[in-house]
């Protein structure tokens, strides 16, 4: 590879490194700018102050002119050509265009540059005359180039400012989108949008929310940094009539002015294509919205309407899911009741009909068996109805729990007196960890829990099985277990036994009919007492239902 090519390659690599370093520096400067950037209204006020405070720009322009003149005079002493002076004053025009706030200073710098070159460096010096007509053409070209250069520099500066405003607008809208997404409810969404509008515009904002097709009362959000311009601190009262007119006729992107009362405040609808969610009013009586403020306000309203639409859709979806679940539960309940109540009712009516029509033909033993069947079916119906009523009260939150210190032994004995007559076909053991074991409970509800657990153990175990009730102290709680040595419950069903209407996969005939409410009711009652109910396996086979209750200390009075 020749030396020239190596030199070009080296220069290209150096240029790439310099460009990457410049891009990195520009990116870092931009990030610092975004982190520390003031709200738009502050930038606007500072810009207006700069326009009014033109003395600073005038002195800055004068300083640049003096510096260029001094450098040009130095170059003149070195004997450089007139082109050097022209280039120096063009550089001064660019500097003035970049550093000052208005284009009038770049125009003045262009004229001053032409005059200065003619006055200081063209013969006859220190006059505005010239001997060479070519100098006139040079001055005209210089003035044209200076004006074009100044205009391009000012336009570039405006472009940079517009880009910064666009980036600032994008950042604010991104922040607003995140806030609205996290808000959740309608009021929080509107509050977040209004607070962002106040932050951006430094103006009072009011929001009229729509409910059932009507606008509600205005909710005010005051500017935290005080009033603009005239400093008026009176309480702002937006006009409800203008808000109502905006609600009825306002389209997306439209602004309504409160001209009736002469205030000139601005109103805009919070809406999408089909739904109006409310109206936002902005206090603009002191100073009107400029183009950028109007643009960002419309974007905020669009984001707010989108968030409100998403919240509405999510709420409707949730309500539809709840309605579907309620319908499913109702269908399950009706199906379960219609199927499970029909069998005992048919048995009761059939046995009663036989007794009424053929009583004289039956011996005493047959009559007793029919009486027993009628009684057992009636008891099952009564317990089923009691469970249904209890579940209904729990679902509606109408369960009244009266907590008292009760002796566990007495509650267990009461439950044994209410279990099925088939309990006589099983062996039931009762064990207590200590003689006087007290627990805080509603005795009536805990008796119902024990009756349901005992009936399940009797129903799902063969005759001659052993059922054991054990109560013992477990720290600050009382633990009560109901265990059997039947076939047990399959692992795939253990996670569902406490669900409403769950009856398992093995429905082996009328002797095992169930509405699937008993264990669900047990769990609801125990959780209402602040306890917990669990299912585990019994060794070597069978099932154990365990629940806990708050323990009560025994107080002896001597």
RODO-2510 file (C-alpha; in nm, 4 decimals, decimal comma):
residues 558
     n   res          X          Y          Z
     1     x     0,0000     0,0000     0,0000
     2     x     0,1501     0,3408    -0,0991
     3     x     0,2124     0,6167     0,1505
     4     x    -0,0665     0,8384     0,0124
     5     x    -0,3290     0,5691     0,0549
     6     x    -0,2107     0,4948     0,4104
     7     x    -0,2307     0,8637     0,4887
     8     x    -0,5861     0,8839     0,3486
     9     x    -0,6944     0,5759     0,5481
    10     x    -0,5437     0,7198     0,8653
    11     x    -0,7215     1,0493     0,8059
    12     x    -1,0529     0,8713     0,7445
    13     x    -1,0202     0,6747     1,0725
    14     x    -0,9330     0,9941     1,2587
    15     x    -1,2393     1,1625     1,1071
    16     x    -1,4635     0,8742     1,2146
    17     x    -1,3280     0,8911     1,5711
    18     x    -1,3801     1,2689     1,5823
    19     x    -1,7339     1,2356     1,4457
    20     x    -1,8226     0,9643     1,6979
    21     x    -1,6797     1,1731     1,9790
    22     x    -1,8775     1,4753     1,8602
    23     x    -2,2003     1,2691     1,8422
    24     x    -2,1363     1,1360     2,1934
    25     x    -2,0818     1,4872     2,3291
    26     x    -2,3942     1,6168     2,1547
    27     x    -2,6005     1,3273     2,2947
    28     x    -2,4694     1,3908     2,6462
    29     x    -2,5468     1,7619     2,6159
    30     x    -2,8985     1,6814     2,4954
    31     x    -2,9605     1,4407     2,7841
    32     x    -2,8416     1,6996     3,0358
    33     x    -3,0664     1,9537     2,8646
    34     x    -3,3681     1,7234     2,8964
    35     x    -3,2941     1,6444     3,2607
    36     x    -3,2722     2,0082     3,3610
    37     x    -3,5150     2,1594     3,1095
    38     x    -3,7647     2,3969     3,2620
    39     x    -4,1351     2,3797     3,1754
    40     x    -4,2337     2,5426     2,8495
    41     x    -4,4082     2,8358     3,0089
    42     x    -4,0856     2,9303     3,1884
    43     x    -3,8913     2,9148     2,8619
    44     x    -4,1543     3,1257     2,6922
    45     x    -4,1457     3,3886     2,9659
    46     x    -3,7669     3,3958     2,9492
    47     x    -3,7869     3,4397     2,5702
    48     x    -4,0343     3,7259     2,6068
    49     x    -3,8066     3,8830     2,8659
    50     x    -3,5155     3,8584     2,6240
    51     x    -3,7167     4,0338     2,3540
    52     x    -3,8051     4,3126     2,5946
    53     x    -3,4546     4,3345     2,7389
    54     x    -3,2917     4,4218     2,4028
    55     x    -3,0176     4,6258     2,5729
    56     x    -2,8323     4,3059     2,6541
    57     x    -2,8502     4,1886     2,2931
    58     x    -2,7430     4,5317     2,1735
    59     x    -2,4381     4,5307     2,3972
    60     x    -2,3566     4,1746     2,2889
    61     x    -2,3816     4,2720     1,9213
    62     x    -2,1669     4,5785     1,9847
    63     x    -1,9043     4,3674     2,1599
    64     x    -1,8918     4,1197     1,8686
    65     x    -1,8548     4,4126     1,6225
    66     x    -1,5720     4,5649     1,8248
    67     x    -1,3924     4,2291     1,8502
    68     x    -1,4216     4,1693     1,4724
    69     x    -1,3041     4,5229     1,4014
    70     x    -1,0032     4,4820     1,6317
    71     x    -0,9036     4,1496     1,4667
    72     x    -0,9510     4,2984     1,1186
    73     x    -0,7326     4,5969     1,2125
    74     x    -0,4649     4,3532     1,3315
    75     x    -0,4827     4,1655     1,0008
    76     x    -0,4678     4,5006     0,8159
    77     x    -0,1441     4,5814     0,9951
    78     x    -0,0103     4,2425     0,8822
    79     x    -0,0825     4,3441     0,5243
    80     x    -0,3583     4,0943     0,4450
    81     x    -0,6024     4,1512     0,1577
    82     x    -0,9508     4,2995     0,1673
    83     x    -1,1052     3,9506     0,1386
    84     x    -0,9845     3,8782     0,4917
    85     x    -1,1829     4,1734     0,6306
    86     x    -1,4954     4,0679     0,4417
    87     x    -1,4673     3,7119     0,5831
    88     x    -1,4143     3,8439     0,9362
    89     x    -1,7284     4,0590     0,9256
    90     x    -1,9298     3,7714     0,7768
    91     x    -1,8138     3,5633     1,0742
    92     x    -1,9344     3,8414     1,3008
    93     x    -2,2778     3,8386     1,1334
    94     x    -2,3078     3,4630     1,1990
    95     x    -2,2049     3,5111     1,5639
    96     x    -2,4614     3,7886     1,6148
    97     x    -2,7358     3,5783     1,4508
    98     x    -2,6660     3,2881     1,6843
    99     x    -2,6245     3,4842     2,0082
   100     x    -2,9119     3,7339     1,9801
   101     x    -3,2849     3,6751     2,0090
   102     x    -3,4132     3,8660     1,7032
   103     x    -3,3202     3,8804     1,3380
   104     x    -3,2989     4,2599     1,3442
   105     x    -2,9570     4,2291     1,5069
   106     x    -2,8211     4,0096     1,2260
   107     x    -2,9553     4,2610     0,9728
   108     x    -2,7899     4,5470     1,1604
   109     x    -2,4660     4,3473     1,1821
   110     x    -2,4733     4,2911     0,8018
   111     x    -2,5097     4,6648     0,7296
   112     x    -2,2544     4,7563     0,9952
   113     x    -2,0057     4,5072     0,8461
   114     x    -2,0283     4,6598     0,4979
   115     x    -1,9937     5,0123     0,6358
   116     x    -1,7007     4,9113     0,8594
   117     x    -1,5038     4,7519     0,5741
   118     x    -1,5553     5,0630     0,3616
   119     x    -1,4796     5,3056     0,6423
   120     x    -1,1743     5,1397     0,7996
   121     x    -0,9994     4,9436     0,5248
   122     x    -1,0892     5,0787     0,1778
   123     x    -0,9080     5,3839     0,0333
   124     x    -0,9778     5,6638     0,1068
   125     x    -0,9905     5,5337     0,4638
   126     x    -1,2124     5,6787     0,7347
   127     x    -1,4635     5,7899     0,4759
   128     x    -1,7606     5,6261     0,3062
   129     x    -1,6288     5,7030    -0,0428
   130     x    -1,4450     5,4665    -0,2764
   131     x    -1,2426     5,5195    -0,5928
   132     x    -1,2990     5,1773    -0,7457
   133     x    -1,6404     5,0795    -0,8789
   134     x    -1,5522     4,7168    -0,8142
   135     x    -1,5651     4,7980    -0,4440
   136     x    -1,9330     4,8862    -0,4841
   137     x    -2,0012     4,5424    -0,6304
   138     x    -1,7971     4,3875    -0,3478
   139     x    -1,9999     4,5762    -0,0892
   140     x    -2,3286     4,4702    -0,2522
   141     x    -2,2231     4,1043    -0,2665
   142     x    -2,0958     4,1231     0,0912
   143     x    -2,4256     4,2706     0,2098
   144     x    -2,6231     4,0015     0,0252
   145     x    -2,4059     3,7207     0,1586
   146     x    -2,4238     3,8662     0,5099
   147     x    -2,8004     3,8894     0,4941
   148     x    -2,8339     3,5337     0,3611
   149     x    -2,5848     3,3993     0,6161
   150     x    -2,7583     3,5761     0,9013
   151     x    -3,0980     3,4542     0,7840
   152     x    -2,9732     3,0957     0,7547
   153     x    -2,8120     3,1116     1,0993
   154     x    -3,1311     3,2530     1,2517
   155     x    -3,3380     2,9881     1,0728
   156     x    -3,1043     2,7160     1,2002
   157     x    -3,1405     2,8533     1,5503
   158     x    -3,5191     2,8504     1,5148
   159     x    -3,5011     2,4934     1,3890
   160     x    -3,2922     2,3915     1,6894
   161     x    -3,5418     2,5620     1,9198
   162     x    -3,8350     2,3916     1,7468
   163     x    -3,6574     2,0557     1,7716
   164     x    -3,5968     2,1118     2,1423
   165     x    -3,9641     2,2012     2,1895
   166     x    -4,0701     1,8917     1,9960
   167     x    -3,8444     1,6740     2,2124
   168     x    -3,9793     1,8432     2,5240
   169     x    -4,3348     1,7879     2,4013
   170     x    -4,2626     1,4202     2,3335
   171     x    -4,1108     1,3774     2,6790
   172     x    -4,4083     1,5422     2,8492
   173     x    -4,6553     1,3311     2,6515
   174     x    -4,4595     1,0156     2,7319
   175     x    -4,4612     1,1093     3,1005
   176     x    -4,8325     1,1881     3,0764
   177     x    -4,9031     0,8533     2,9115
   178     x    -4,7237     0,6714     3,1921
   179     x    -4,9107     0,8676     3,4604
   180     x    -5,2470     0,8050     3,2960
   181     x    -5,1687     0,4371     3,2526
   182     x    -5,0944     0,4033     3,6244
   183     x    -5,3929     0,6146     3,7353
   184     x    -5,6502     0,3359     3,7111
   185     x    -5,9774     0,5114     3,7948
   186     x    -6,1556     0,7828     3,5994
   187     x    -6,1016     1,0548     3,8619
   188     x    -5,7328     0,9759     3,8947
   189     x    -5,6878     0,9858     3,5171
   190     x    -5,8529     1,3271     3,4914
   191     x    -5,6527     1,4571     3,7877
   192     x    -5,3238     1,3425     3,6341
   193     x    -5,4090     1,5038     3,2985
   194     x    -5,5138     1,8325     3,4628
   195     x    -5,1990     1,8465     3,6765
   196     x    -4,9859     1,7923     3,3650
   197     x    -5,1704     2,0759     3,1892
   198     x    -5,1079     2,3051     3,4867
   199     x    -4,7422     2,2037     3,4904
   200     x    -4,7010     2,2743     3,1200
   201     x    -4,8991     2,5966     3,0883
   202     x    -4,8774     2,7558     3,4362
   203     x    -5,2474     2,8367     3,4169
   204     x    -5,5532     2,7455     3,6172
   205     x    -5,7314     2,4413     3,4780
   206     x    -6,0811     2,3085     3,5480
   207     x    -6,2349     1,9761     3,4464
   208     x    -6,6053     1,8984     3,4051
   209     x    -6,6539     1,5193     3,4110
   210     x    -6,9495     1,3669     3,2266
   211     x    -7,1754     1,1286     3,4177
   212     x    -7,4758     0,9647     3,2504
   213     x    -7,4685     1,2107     2,9618
   214     x    -7,4553     1,5196     3,1868
   215     x    -7,1653     1,7397     3,2957
   216     x    -7,0879     1,7432     3,6652
   217     x    -6,9436     2,0267     3,8693
   218     x    -6,6067     2,1721     3,7830
   219     x    -6,2985     2,0491     3,9689
   220     x    -6,0346     2,3240     3,9882
   221     x    -5,6583     2,2799     3,9624
   222     x    -5,4712     2,6010     4,0440
   223     x    -5,1318     2,6904     3,9013
   224     x    -4,8720     2,6362     4,1730
   225     x    -4,6435     2,9185     4,0587
   226     x    -4,9007     3,1932     4,0916
   227     x    -5,0912     3,3936     3,8364
   228     x    -4,9339     3,5012     3,5079
   229     x    -4,8987     3,8542     3,3718
   230     x    -5,1287     4,0727     3,5831
   231     x    -5,0923     3,8653     3,9011
   232     x    -5,4683     3,8425     3,9516
   233     x    -5,5206     3,6084     4,2500
   234     x    -5,9019     3,5994     4,2472
   235     x    -6,0700     3,2595     4,2601
   236     x    -6,1367     3,1410     3,9059
   237     x    -6,4923     3,0384     3,8194
   238     x    -6,5208     2,8713     3,4768
   239     x    -6,8477     2,9250     3,2899
   240     x    -7,0787     2,6179     3,3049
   241     x    -7,2767     2,7335     2,9979
   242     x    -6,9669     2,7452     2,7778
   243     x    -6,8626     2,4056     2,9158
   244     x    -7,2073     2,2636     2,8307
   245     x    -7,1874     2,4082     2,4791
   246     x    -6,8428     2,2535     2,4354
   247     x    -6,9742     1,9208     2,5657
   248     x    -7,2595     1,9193     2,3140
   249     x    -7,0868     2,0585     2,0057
   250     x    -6,7139     2,0270     2,0615
   251     x    -6,5225     1,7981     1,8286
   252     x    -6,1711     1,6637     1,8743
   253     x    -5,9278     1,9507     1,8126
   254     x    -6,1851     2,2309     1,8622
   255     x    -6,1428     2,5169     2,1092
   256     x    -6,4360     2,7193     2,2447
   257     x    -6,3915     3,0680     2,3851
   258     x    -6,5950     3,2012     2,6768
   259     x    -6,7052     3,5133     2,4906
   260     x    -7,0411     3,5519     2,6635
   261     x    -6,8894     3,6720     2,9906
   262     x    -6,6043     3,8462     2,8140
   263     x    -6,3288     3,6517     2,9879
   264     x    -6,1887     3,4755     2,6816
   265     x    -6,1094     3,1517     2,8671
   266     x    -6,0543     2,8423     2,6531
   267     x    -6,2653     2,5232     2,6638
   268     x    -6,2012     2,1922     2,4872
   269     x    -6,3827     1,8579     2,4908
   270     x    -6,2164     1,5428     2,6255
   271     x    -6,3389     1,2995     2,3639
   272     x    -6,2580     1,0331     2,1101
   273     x    -6,4469     0,9631     1,7898
   274     x    -6,7700     0,8535     1,9566
   275     x    -6,7685     0,9406     2,3275
   276     x    -6,7336     1,2682     2,5170
   277     x    -6,5885     1,2100     2,8631
   278     x    -6,5870     1,5703     2,9813
   279     x    -6,4620     1,9231     2,9209
   280     x    -6,1349     2,0881     3,0206
   281     x    -6,1276     2,4646     3,0723
   282     x    -5,8037     2,6671     3,0725
   283     x    -5,7757     3,0174     3,2132
   284     x    -5,6540     3,2283     2,9203
   285     x    -5,8041     3,5657     3,0064
   286     x    -5,4609     3,7149     3,0911
   287     x    -5,2707     3,5687     2,7928
   288     x    -5,3912     3,3503     2,5108
   289     x    -5,2480     3,0162     2,4080
   290     x    -4,9769     3,0200     2,1438
   291     x    -4,9458     2,7541     1,8741
   292     x    -4,7212     2,5253     2,0760
   293     x    -4,9402     2,5479     2,3867
   294     x    -5,2515     2,4724     2,1797
   295     x    -5,0782     2,1741     2,0211
   296     x    -4,9621     2,0225     2,3482
   297     x    -5,3010     2,0849     2,5131
   298     x    -5,4753     1,8964     2,2322
   299     x    -5,2239     1,6131     2,2684
   300     x    -5,2888     1,5994     2,6437
   301     x    -5,6626     1,5859     2,5824
   302     x    -5,6131     1,3054     2,3304
   303     x    -5,4027     1,1049     2,5776
   304     x    -5,6611     1,1657     2,8495
   305     x    -5,9486     1,0515     2,6246
   306     x    -5,7548     0,7390     2,5256
   307     x    -5,6839     0,6554     2,8925
   308     x    -6,0507     0,7104     2,9833
   309     x    -6,1590     0,4861     2,6967
   310     x    -5,9191     0,2121     2,8120
   311     x    -6,0501     0,2478     3,1683
   312     x    -6,4087     0,2231     3,0424
   313     x    -6,3299    -0,0867     2,8355
   314     x    -6,1500    -0,2512     3,1283
   315     x    -6,4402    -0,1722     3,3616
   316     x    -6,6982    -0,3055     3,1166
   317     x    -6,4885    -0,6165     3,0635
   318     x    -6,4652    -0,6706     3,4391
   319     x    -6,8394    -0,6160     3,4826
   320     x    -6,9085    -0,8601     3,1987
   321     x    -6,6788    -1,1160     3,3625
   322     x    -6,8555    -1,0705     3,6970
   323     x    -7,1949    -1,1011     3,5298
   324     x    -7,0825    -1,4141     3,3463
   325     x    -6,9484    -1,5632     3,6689
   326     x    -7,2717    -1,4828     3,8517
   327     x    -7,4696    -1,6384     3,5690
   328     x    -7,2498    -1,9470     3,5832
   329     x    -7,2977    -1,9754     3,9585
   330     x    -7,6710    -1,9271     3,9233
   331     x    -7,6898    -2,1929     3,6532
   332     x    -7,4823    -2,4334     3,8614
   333     x    -7,6988    -2,3664     4,1654
   334     x    -8,0229    -2,4223     3,9753
   335     x    -7,8887    -2,7367     3,8120
   336     x    -7,7578    -2,8711     4,1399
   337     x    -8,0732    -2,7884     4,3324
   338     x    -8,3076    -2,9231     4,0657
   339     x    -8,1140    -3,2500     4,0459
   340     x    -8,0222    -3,3073     4,4096
   341     x    -8,3482    -3,1964     4,5680
   342     x    -8,5627    -3,3995     4,3339
   343     x    -8,4300    -3,7350     4,4581
   344     x    -8,5101    -3,6936     4,8318
   345     x    -8,8434    -3,5259     4,7527
   346     x    -8,9385    -3,8157     4,5264
   347     x    -8,8356    -4,0601     4,7985
   348     x    -9,0345    -3,8742     5,0649
   349     x    -9,3464    -3,8450     4,8491
   350     x    -9,3235    -4,2121     4,7385
   351     x    -9,2751    -4,3483     5,0899
   352     x    -9,5553    -4,1263     5,2262
   353     x    -9,7846    -4,2416     4,9445
   354     x    -9,7108    -4,6085     5,0251
   355     x    -9,7829    -4,5527     5,3931
   356     x   -10,1088    -4,3747     5,3177
   357     x   -10,2349    -4,6250     5,0608
   358     x   -10,0948    -4,9535     5,1870
   359     x   -10,0403    -4,8996     5,5582
   360     x   -10,2456    -5,2077     5,6519
   361     x   -10,0438    -5,4363     5,4272
   362     x    -9,7000    -5,3455     5,5774
   363     x    -9,5612    -5,5095     5,8861
   364     x    -9,4149    -5,2983     6,1663
   365     x    -9,0534    -5,3448     6,0531
   366     x    -9,1322    -5,2241     5,7011
   367     x    -9,3148    -4,9215     5,8380
   368     x    -9,0203    -4,8278     6,0603
   369     x    -8,7834    -4,8493     5,7608
   370     x    -9,0115    -4,6214     5,5563
   371     x    -9,0379    -4,3757     5,8470
   372     x    -8,6600    -4,3738     5,8801
   373     x    -8,6140    -4,3075     5,5056
   374     x    -8,8584    -4,0180     5,5198
   375     x    -8,6807    -3,8741     5,8250
   376     x    -8,3328    -3,9022     5,6775
   377     x    -8,4381    -3,7439     5,3476
   378     x    -8,6113    -3,4628     5,5375
   379     x    -8,3001    -3,3992     5,7489
   380     x    -8,0851    -3,3902     5,4355
   381     x    -8,3213    -3,1360     5,2798
   382     x    -8,3146    -2,9221     5,5949
   383     x    -7,9326    -2,9225     5,6052
   384     x    -7,9124    -2,8410     5,2345
   385     x    -8,1493    -2,5466     5,2767
   386     x    -7,9518    -2,4271     5,5800
   387     x    -7,6289    -2,4420     5,3792
   388     x    -7,7898    -2,2525     5,0921
   389     x    -7,9141    -1,9800     5,3243
   390     x    -7,5752    -1,9584     5,4944
   391     x    -7,3915    -1,9333     5,1614
   392     x    -7,6333    -1,6633     5,0456
   393     x    -7,5701    -1,4591     5,3604
   394     x    -7,1927    -1,4998     5,3241
   395     x    -7,1962    -1,3949     4,9584
   396     x    -7,3974    -1,0843     5,0507
   397     x    -7,1743    -1,0057     5,3495
   398     x    -7,4640    -1,0328     5,5936
   399     x    -7,3192    -1,2947     5,8290
   400     x    -7,3363    -1,1807     6,1910
   401     x    -7,0612    -1,3468     6,3912
   402     x    -7,0950    -1,3290     6,7684
   403     x    -6,7592    -1,4299     6,9110
   404     x    -6,7599    -1,5738     7,2612
   405     x    -6,5362    -1,7993     7,4679
   406     x    -6,6797    -2,1478     7,4220
   407     x    -6,5757    -2,4880     7,5559
   408     x    -6,4649    -2,6954     7,2575
   409     x    -6,5926    -3,0171     7,4145
   410     x    -6,9477    -2,8826     7,4439
   411     x    -6,9485    -2,7610     7,0824
   412     x    -6,8271    -3,1007     6,9578
   413     x    -7,0931    -3,2847     7,1582
   414     x    -7,3605    -3,0550     7,0184
   415     x    -7,2405    -3,1282     6,6645
   416     x    -7,2538    -3,5056     6,7256
   417     x    -7,6200    -3,4750     6,8231
   418     x    -7,7003    -3,3229     6,4805
   419     x    -7,5142    -3,5573     6,2495
   420     x    -7,6811    -3,8119     6,0256
   421     x    -7,8409    -4,1194     6,1813
   422     x    -7,5981    -4,3187     5,9665
   423     x    -7,3289    -4,2211     6,2176
   424     x    -7,4356    -4,5291     6,4114
   425     x    -7,2885    -4,7432     6,1327
   426     x    -6,9439    -4,5866     6,1989
   427     x    -6,7209    -4,5634     6,5029
   428     x    -6,6713    -4,2024     6,6166
   429     x    -6,3908    -4,1169     6,8622
   430     x    -6,3507    -3,7793     7,0323
   431     x    -6,0132    -3,6750     7,1827
   432     x    -5,9175    -3,3579     7,3673
   433     x    -5,5636    -3,2417     7,4343
   434     x    -5,6691    -3,1020     7,7732
   435     x    -5,9764    -3,0975     7,9902
   436     x    -6,0734    -2,7318     7,9593
   437     x    -5,9991    -2,6114     7,6059
   438     x    -6,1572    -2,2749     7,5284
   439     x    -6,1741    -2,1039     7,1882
   440     x    -6,3276    -1,7796     7,0668
   441     x    -6,6017    -1,8667     6,8225
   442     x    -6,9633    -1,8339     6,7181
   443     x    -7,0778    -2,1730     6,8528
   444     x    -7,3748    -2,1973     6,6156
   445     x    -7,1543    -2,1588     6,3062
   446     x    -6,8780    -2,3911     6,4311
   447     x    -7,1400    -2,6592     6,5049
   448     x    -7,2475    -2,6252     6,1408
   449     x    -6,8827    -2,6671     6,0295
   450     x    -6,8390    -2,9836     6,2385
   451     x    -7,1723    -3,1255     6,1201
   452     x    -7,0722    -3,0749     5,7556
   453     x    -6,7296    -3,2339     5,8086
   454     x    -6,8771    -3,5296     5,9990
   455     x    -7,1518    -3,5833     5,7401
   456     x    -6,8905    -3,5848     5,4641
   457     x    -6,6829    -3,8424     5,6545
   458     x    -6,9933    -4,0613     5,7068
   459     x    -7,1092    -4,0210     5,3476
   460     x    -6,7806    -4,1011     5,1732
   461     x    -6,6536    -4,3869     5,3924
   462     x    -6,7819    -4,7471     5,4040
   463     x    -6,9778    -4,8856     5,6986
   464     x    -6,7640    -4,9745     5,9981
   465     x    -6,5076    -4,7006     5,9272
   466     x    -6,3513    -4,5024     6,2108
   467     x    -6,3996    -4,1270     6,2424
   468     x    -6,1882    -3,9349     6,4892
   469     x    -6,2365    -3,5824     6,6240
   470     x    -5,9338    -3,4350     6,7986
   471     x    -5,8997    -3,0895     6,9562
   472     x    -5,5699    -2,9589     7,0937
   473     x    -5,3798    -2,6441     7,1745
   474     x    -5,1502    -2,5063     6,9009
   475     x    -4,9789    -2,1944     7,0365
   476     x    -5,2267    -1,9074     7,0386
   477     x    -5,4821    -2,1187     6,8517
   478     x    -5,6957    -2,4267     6,8962
   479     x    -5,6559    -2,6932     6,6278
   480     x    -5,9516    -2,9236     6,5561
   481     x    -5,9159    -3,2256     6,3250
   482     x    -6,1815    -3,4507     6,1714
   483     x    -6,0126    -3,7660     6,0335
   484     x    -6,1445    -4,0847     5,8740
   485     x    -5,9881    -4,4069     5,7445
   486     x    -6,1924    -4,4277     5,4257
   487     x    -6,0609    -4,4296     5,0671
   488     x    -5,9421    -4,0700     5,0921
   489     x    -5,9533    -3,7925     4,8314
   490     x    -5,7515    -3,8123     4,5052
   491     x    -5,4659    -3,5641     4,4695
   492     x    -5,6169    -3,4031     4,1583
   493     x    -5,9316    -3,3128     4,3562
   494     x    -5,7670    -3,1749     4,6716
   495     x    -5,7238    -2,8273     4,5260
   496     x    -6,0959    -2,7987     4,4458
   497     x    -6,2792    -2,9533     4,7403
   498     x    -6,3391    -2,6091     4,8989
   499     x    -6,4743    -2,4563     4,5755
   500     x    -6,8421    -2,3722     4,5506
   501     x    -7,0528    -2,6410     4,3770
   502     x    -6,7577    -2,8789     4,3452
   503     x    -6,8786    -3,2347     4,4066
   504     x    -6,5824    -3,4413     4,2895
   505     x    -6,5644    -3,6953     4,0122
   506     x    -6,7222    -3,9925     4,1946
   507     x    -7,0943    -3,9556     4,2496
   508     x    -7,1811    -4,3102     4,3410
   509     x    -7,5569    -4,2839     4,3756
   510     x    -7,8099    -4,1129     4,5986
   511     x    -7,6217    -4,2103     4,9088
   512     x    -7,3536    -3,9645     4,8017
   513     x    -7,5652    -3,6851     4,6586
   514     x    -7,4213    -3,3403     4,7280
   515     x    -7,4706    -2,9793     4,6244
   516     x    -7,1007    -2,8986     4,6667
   517     x    -7,1733    -2,6263     4,9241
   518     x    -7,0725    -2,7891     5,2530
   519     x    -6,6939    -2,7545     5,2368
   520     x    -6,7181    -2,4123     5,0709
   521     x    -6,9348    -2,3003     5,3617
   522     x    -6,6864    -2,4482     5,6118
   523     x    -6,3992    -2,2513     5,4630
   524     x    -6,5997    -1,9262     5,4570
   525     x    -6,7002    -1,9650     5,8251
   526     x    -6,3485    -2,0531     5,9455
   527     x    -6,1912    -1,7640     5,7519
   528     x    -6,4523    -1,5300     5,9005
   529     x    -6,3254    -1,6441     6,2425
   530     x    -5,9677    -1,5579     6,1416
   531     x    -5,8669    -1,9240     6,1131
   532     x    -5,7662    -2,1606     5,8353
   533     x    -5,8997    -2,4938     5,7123
   534     x    -5,6836    -2,7483     5,5283
   535     x    -5,7057    -3,0978     5,3840
   536     x    -5,4376    -3,3655     5,4218
   537     x    -5,4007    -3,7433     5,3919
   538     x    -5,4548    -3,9793     5,6850
   539     x    -5,2071    -4,2648     5,7297
   540     x    -5,2380    -4,5333     5,6014
   541     x    -5,5480    -4,4135     5,4121
   542     x    -5,8274    -4,1660     5,4546
   543     x    -5,8601    -3,7873     5,4801
   544     x    -5,8031    -3,5310     5,7550
   545     x    -5,9765    -3,1919     5,7652
   546     x    -5,8061    -2,9502     6,0058
   547     x    -5,9176    -2,6012     6,1062
   548     x    -5,7981    -2,3498     6,3629
   549     x    -5,9709    -2,1042     6,5946
   550     x    -5,8378    -1,8309     6,8262
   551     x    -5,7604    -1,9802     7,1678
   552     x    -5,9086    -1,8309     7,4841
   553     x    -5,7309    -1,8531     7,8189
   554     x    -5,9038    -2,0301     8,1058
   555     x    -5,9644    -1,7900     8,3970
   556     x    -6,0186    -1,9511     8,7370
   557     x    -6,2037    -1,7464     8,9984
   558     x    -6,1229    -1,8583     9,3513
***
